[in-house]
Amino acid sequence: MSRYTVTVTSEGRSDPDAVIGYDPPLRTFFLQAFPHQVTDDPALWLGTFDYEFETLDGLHHAALAEGYRFTLSESVAVQLADDKARDADRPPHDGPLSALLRHPQTK
């Protein structure tokens, strides 16, 4: 799993320690930002389902739809694309957990 620091903004707030990356087992890009006030989970956590965001553009549009903005440097965007390409030949998971991950869950 790759992880890179990015700044995410929303409604005048800024999280300079947000994380963007690629999750090979789920085959999705993900974005985590803003500590949740009650739990240890991030308040924003996109990319938790199998094949949810196969492109950075899709992840970016989903973040915007929820009121969050981020900008990637060219070097991080290239590295994320390389991370995904490196794992393209990885065989899909084929076990009980993978079956659970393929079925949409309620949010």
CORZINOR-V71823 format. One record per residue. N is the residue number from 1. RES is the residue in one letter. SS is DSSP state (h for helix, s for strand, l for the rest). OMEGA is omega in radians with two decimals (999 if undefined). D_CENTER is the distance of its C-alpha to the mean C-alpha in whole Angstrom. Layout:
BEGIN
n	res	ss	omega	d_center
N	RES	SS	OMEGA	D_CENTER
N	RES	SS	OMEGA	D_CENTER
END
This chain:
BEGIN
n	res	ss	omega	d_center
1	M	l	3.09	10
2	S	l	-3.13	10
3	R	l	3.13	9
4	Y	s	3.13	11
5	T	s	3.14	12
6	V	s	3.08	12
7	T	s	3.08	14
8	V	s	3.12	13
9	T	s	3.09	16
10	S	s	3.05	17
11	E	l	3.10	20
12	G	l	3.09	22
13	R	s	3.13	20
14	S	s	3.05	18
15	D	s	-3.12	15
16	P	s	-3.13	16
17	D	s	3.10	14
18	A	s	-3.08	11
19	V	s	3.03	8
20	I	s	-3.14	6
21	G	s	3.10	6
22	Y	s	-3.13	6
23	D	s	-3.09	8
24	P	l	3.14	11
25	P	l	3.12	12
26	L	l	-3.12	10
27	R	l	-3.13	10
28	T	s	2.92	7
29	F	s	-3.14	4
30	F	s	3.11	0
31	L	s	3.10	3
32	Q	s	-3.13	7
33	A	s	3.06	10
34	F	s	3.09	14
35	P	s	3.08	15
36	H	l	-3.07	17
37	Q	l	-3.07	20
38	V	l	-3.07	21
39	T	l	3.06	19
40	D	l	-3.14	17
41	D	l	3.03	14
42	P	s	3.08	12
43	A	s	3.04	13
44	L	s	3.11	10
45	W	s	3.11	7
46	L	s	3.10	5
47	G	l	-3.12	4
48	T	l	-3.10	7
49	F	l	3.12	10
50	D	l	3.11	11
51	Y	l	-3.06	11
52	E	l	3.13	9
53	F	l	-3.11	7
54	E	l	3.09	10
55	T	l	3.06	10
56	L	h	3.10	9
57	D	h	3.10	11
58	G	h	3.10	10
59	L	h	3.14	7
60	H	h	3.12	10
61	H	h	3.11	12
62	A	h	3.10	10
63	A	h	3.11	10
64	L	h	-3.13	13
65	A	h	3.13	15
66	E	l	3.07	14
67	G	l	-3.13	16
68	Y	l	3.13	13
69	R	s	2.99	13
70	F	s	3.09	12
71	T	l	3.11	14
72	L	l	2.98	13
73	S	l	3.14	16
74	E	h	-3.11	17
75	S	h	3.11	17
76	V	h	3.11	14
77	A	h	3.11	13
78	V	h	-3.13	15
79	Q	h	3.10	14
80	L	h	3.10	11
81	A	h	3.09	13
82	D	h	3.12	15
83	D	h	3.13	13
84	K	h	-3.12	12
85	A	h	-3.13	16
86	R	h	-3.09	17
87	D	l	-3.09	16
88	A	l	-3.11	17
89	D	l	-3.14	20
90	R	l	3.14	19
91	P	l	3.11	20
92	P	l	3.07	18
93	H	l	-3.11	19
94	D	l	3.14	22
95	G	l	-3.10	23
96	P	h	-3.13	23
97	L	h	-3.14	19
98	S	h	3.10	18
99	A	h	3.10	20
100	L	h	-3.11	19
101	L	h	-3.14	15
102	R	h	-3.13	16
103	H	l	-3.14	18
104	P	l	3.10	16
105	Q	l	3.08	17
106	T	l	-3.11	18
107	K	l	999	15
END
